[in-house]
């Protein structure tokens, strides 16, 4: 059998790296489409890099010629002067069109829990619109809907731990009773590769085996890393201001108003859904208790310095 070619967006980044590693372990040839071809990565030299040339449809399609399956992790977390959700939607549509033009047989798209084109939140509405575009493209698809990813290089869980290590109290938005179902990034990669090999069209939750309230999540992390703090509920506007100040100090965006609204609206929760991940966050935190949160994970620094390793 000829060696299959698979393509992954952002294989030198976070989730894309894990997907690419699993594909390589299965003996496939892997390409990456990336805006950061010079980023330091253990996959440099192993994975052939092509530009995410959204402005060049023919060139984008050419980079996908011969590709069996495309794994799309590309997205932006928030609106910024240099990038917006609207840009990400338009660019992803161009990527789907290029995949179809190149004859790609399967697209695995990493979406978000509770994606909905009618959502007032751009993150969730943009993902929902892209799900619909992919469903109408005529290309075989698998849509994976994770809540929050954790693993080496992840941002949210690390920066919760970073805050617990440095501040005398931890503020949660409102009562902290809304839920979150984090999934290990390599469990997501396993799902992606598994469904990349199939041809039935599916939309699946990608959630881990533990279901926390946000308050419980913070309490568990603090206890495991040895930095238990009083957890104080504050109005969302006060919590956002505190997060904004941290962001200013770190030259980053710590959290956005939309992220707070999505979290408090329970949009990172899929009640009654069976977990598709097997790795417990608490087990992973115990394994990394000595290092988790020692350093801050900076979203904007990664985007500004395209050579910075994840």
N, C-alpha and C positions, 0 to 999 in steps of 0.2 A: 504494500500500500504506500502511495506517495505521502511524504510528510506534509501535513496540513499547515497552512499559514493562518495565524490568528492575529488580530490587531487590537490593541488596548490603548485608550487615551490615557495619557499621564502615567506611563509605567515607571517614570523616575520619581513619582510623587508618592502619595499615601496608599489609597485603596488600589490604584492601578498596579502598583508594585507587587502586591500580594496576588492579584489575578495573573499577572505575567509570570510570576514564579511558579504558580500551579500549572499553567499552560506549558512552561518549559519542562517541568517535571514529568508531564505526560508525553514529552518527545516532540511537541509542536514547534514550529518556527514562529517567533513572535516579533511583530513590528509594534512600534508605538507611534502615535500621533501626539505631538507635544509642542507646547510653547517654550519649553525649557530643555533644549537638546544638550546643553552644557552642564546641566545640574549633576552634582556629584551623586552617584548611585551605584549600588553593587551590581546593577544590571547594565551599566555602561559597557559597551563593547560586545555584549551578549545579545542585546535587543537592537535591531536596526531602527533608527529614529527618522521620522518624517515630520515636517512642519504641519501644524494645524492651520493650514492656509485657507481659512474660511472665505477670503476674498477671491480665491482662485478655484472655482468649482471643478475645472478640468484637472488641475494639479492635485486637488484633494481626492478626486476619484481615482487618479492614476496611482496614488499612494496605497489605494485599497484593492488594486487589481490582484486577483488570485487569492484574496482573503476569504476564508470559509466563514468566520464569525468575527464580529466587531463588538467590543465591550466598551460601552460609553460611560465613563465616570465624570466627564467634563461638566463643570458647573461653577458658579460663583456663590459665595456664602451671603454676600450683602452688596448693596449698591455703593459705588465708590466713584470718584472722579475718573478713575482709569478703567472701570469696568462696571457693568450694570446687569441686572437680571434680564432686561430686554435684550441686551447684547448676547447674553448666554442662550436665550431662547432662539434668536435669529441664527446664531452660529450652529446650534445643535440641529436645527432644521436643515441647514446646509450640509451638515455631516450625514444626516439620514439620507438626504437626496444623493449625496456622493456615494454612499454605500449601495444604494439601489442601482445607480448608474454603473458601478463597478461590478455588479453581480454578486455582492456579498449575500450569502444564504441566510444568515442569522444575525440579529442584533440583540444584544443583552444590554438593557438600559437600567442604570442605577437611578432610581427616582427617590421618593420620600414617602413615609407613612402619611396617609390621608391627603395625597395629592389631589387637587380639585381645581379645574379651570375656573370655577366660580368663586374661589376663595378670595377674600379681600387682601390676603397676604401674598406678595409677589413670589416669594419662594415657592409656596404651595400651588399657586395658580400657574406659574410658569412650568413647573414640573407636570401639572395636570394637562396643560395644553400640549406639551411635548409627548406625553403618553398617547394622547389622541392622534397626534401627527404620525407617530410610529405605528399605531394600530391601523391607520388608514393608508399606510405606505405600500402595502402589498408584500413587504418583506417579513419573513418569519421572525417572531420576537419573543423575548422573555423580559418582563418588567419586574425588577426587584425593588421593594419599598422598605429600605432600612429607616430606623429612627436615628439613633446616634451611634457612630462607630467608635470603638476603642481599640487601642493597640499602640505599638511603638510608633511615635510620630503623630498620634491623634491629639487634637487640641482640647476639646471640652473637658474630658476627664482629667487630663494633665493639669489644666489651668484651675480646675476646682481644687486639686491637691496643692497647687502652687499657692493659691489664696489661703487655704487652711494652714499652710506652713508659716504664713507671714502676718496674718491679721488675727487680732484677739477674738473676734466674733465673725460669723459668716451670716450674711443677710440672704434670705430667700424672698422671692417676689410673692406677696400675699401670704397665704398660709402654707405654701409649699406642698399642698396636697395633690397636685396634678402629677400625672404618671409619666414614666420614661422607661423604655425597654431597649437598653443598649445591646448592640451585637458586636462581637469580636470581628475585626476587619478580615481575618483569615477565614472565618466562617462565611462571611459575605463572599469572599473570593471562591471558596469551595462551591457555594450555591451558583455563582456566576458561571464557573467552568462546567459544572454539572448540567445546567440548563442551556449553556452554549452548545452542547453536543446534541440537544434534542431539537425537534421541529414543531412541537405543538405550541400554540400561542397561550401564554400564561401571564398573570399578574399576581405576584406573591408578596406577602409581608416578609421582611427580613429582620426578624427580631430575636433577641437572645432569650435564654431560659429564665432570667430574673426580671421581675416587674416591680419597680420601685416607685414610691412617690419621690418627688425631688428632694424633700426634706430627708427621707430615708437614705437616698443616694449619698447626700452630703455626709450624713451621720456615719454611714458605713465606711466611706473613704477616709474620713477623719480618724475613726477608730483604728482602722487597719494600718495607716501610716504613722500612727502615734501622735496625732495632732487633733485630738477632739476639741471642738470649740462650741461655745454656745451658739445655737442657731436661732436667728431672730427674723421673724416675718416683718417685712416693711412694705409700704405701698409701692407698686411697680415704678412710679415716677422717681421715688427716692432710691430704689434699687438701681434703676437705670443711671441716675446721676452718679452713684458710687462706682458703677461699672465704667461709666464714661471717664471718670477721674483715673481709674486704673489704666484704661486705654490710652489716655493722654500721657501718663507716666511711662508706659511701655511703647509708645508710638505705634499703637495698634487699635483695632476695634475689639474690645473685650466681649461685648454683646450688643445687639441692636434692639430697638423697640419692637420690631417685627418678631424677632426671636423670642422675646419675652412674651408677646401676645400668643404666639404659636405654642409655646411651652405651657402657658397658663390655660390655654384652650384645649389641652390634652391632645394636641395633634401629633405628639410623639408617642402615641399609645394606640394599640389595636386590641381592644378588649375581646376576650374569648378566642383569640387567634392562637393556634398552636405555635410554639417557638420553632424557628427554622435554624437557629444557631444552637450550639451545644456548650460553648465555653461560657462559664459564669464570670461576670465582671469581678465579683468578689475574689474568686480564685486568682484571676489575672492581677488584681491590685496587690494581693498578698505576695505574689511572685515578684512584683516590681516595687514593693513598699519602700525599699531603701532609696530608690531613684525617682519615683513618680513625683512630679511637682517640684523637684529640686531646681530645674530650669523652667523658664516660661516658653511656651510654644507660640510664636508670633506669626499670625496669618499674613499681615501686610509685609513683614520682612521676607517671607517666602516669595511673595509676588514681586517684590522690588528686586530682590537678589535671585536671579534665575539660576545661579550656580550653587545656592545654599542647599545643603543636604537635609532631607526630611529626617 
